[in-house]
Amino acid sequence: MMIRTLMLVSLLIAQPTLAQEGFRSAAERATLLELYTSEGCSSCPPADRWFSGMLDHPDLWQRLIPVAFHVDYWNYLGWEDRFATAEFAERQRDYRRQRITSAVYTPGVMAAGQEWRSWRRHSKQIPFSDERVGVLEFIPEGEGFSARFAPEENVSDTDTLHVAILGFGLTTPVRAGENKGRELRHDFVVLGHDSFSSQNNQWRGQLPAARESEGAEKLAVVAWVSDSNQLGPVQAAGGWWR
């Protein structure tokens, strides 16, 4: 009986818990860093290279959650960005409609839901916050997921969870348009995105499909919570996706 008990304990210790398999934020607000970019924009490659540098950031997946949205409004210039969607361009326009940004442009950067125009001059000084907003847990489960947000007392409940699949090491030889002749490399590219509603800070659903993921060196999954009436993220979490 003692031997069977010891074997059972050993098996339980060896099994990873759901929390270990998933992603959990700290209580302090993580910075969701959004880059709005396009392969059809000649001023975007330097921003893309800067964004790829986030791979070496010591706070990656902890205080820093980078996501690159490729927009479609430059496709008419002669090169169709395969990662671009009208949805991502509309998200950027929604920031303007909510008067958070003054214009829609690329490259555009949002840090924790606020426009960050000075990123070129202060590229290594990413805006971080020590504000305690609550803990977000996100657990991939096969093709689905479960998530829970435990807000601090001074934080209003959230009703929307955003989930995105990111691709890394994606390259495109551009044959037309403003970047003709360049081979562009992209990291943190949003290949799939979906949002989910809840009234109790808990969500379950299917992970979004990842478009154009062939050739990606690796993938990540990230999630952030917000109020349905505001785009700005309240909390974010994520990490590498096996």
Secondary structure, DSSP 8 states (H G I E B T S, - for coil): -HHHHHHHHHHHHHS--HHHHSEE--SB--EEEEEEE-TT-TTHHHHHHHHHGGGG-TTBTTTEEEEEEEBSTTGGGS---TT-BHHHHHHHHHHHHTTS-S---SSEEEETTEE-GGGTTTTT-------B-EEEEEEEETTEEEEEEEE-TTS----EEEEEEEEESEEEE--SSTTTT-EEEE-SEEEEEEEEE-SSSEEEEE----TT-TT-SEEEEEEEEE-TT--S-SEEEEEE--
